[in-house]
Amino acid sequence: MEINLVRKSGKFNFEAENSGGFTVDLDAKPEIGGEGKGFRPMEMLLIGLGGCSGIDMVNVLTKQKEPLDDVKISIKATRKDQEMPPIFDVINIHFDLYGALSVQKVERALAMTFEKYCSVSNILERSATLNYTYTIHQ
């Protein structure tokens, strides 16, 4: 795995590129001179959590032959602003699942995702409280 960053403009605006050629823009918060030209680094961690857990959960539900029509993921987090560095304190991730899904299989898929498969959640839960919830929309 390799990521390369180049500064695009201003003080803090970077473009990150992976080995597949995909890019994402990053920038600092305006309070320190960021210009709002990209995601902030801590937001990227939350994106990684959503992507990792979403991929793993969909994979488990697919193997369980559950009819998942769609999924939407919402993440809200708070940081320990009085500490340096201001790391995450609590991260709440919610899954809106669409389809005629079994509650038991969804709960098993999420448990497996967060207890076994999702490496990003495993890293983040070492320093923050990580909570997950779900709603099934038939």
Number of C-alpha atoms within 10 A of each C-alpha: 4 7 12 11 15 11 14 15 12 12 13 21 23 21 18 17 16 13 10 8 8 9 14 13 19 24 23 20 16 10 7 9 13 17 17 15 18 18 17 17 14 15 14 13 14 21 17 16 22 22 15 18 24 19 14 21 25 20 14 20 19 13 10 13 11 16 13 17 12 11 16 12 15 14 16 10 16 14 15 13 11 8 8 7 9 12 16 19 16 18 20 14 19 16 20 14 20 16 14 13 18 13 12 8 15 22 14 15 21 24 14 16 23 21 12 12 18 22 16 18 23 16 11 19 16 9 12 18 14 18 13 14 12 16 13 16 13 10
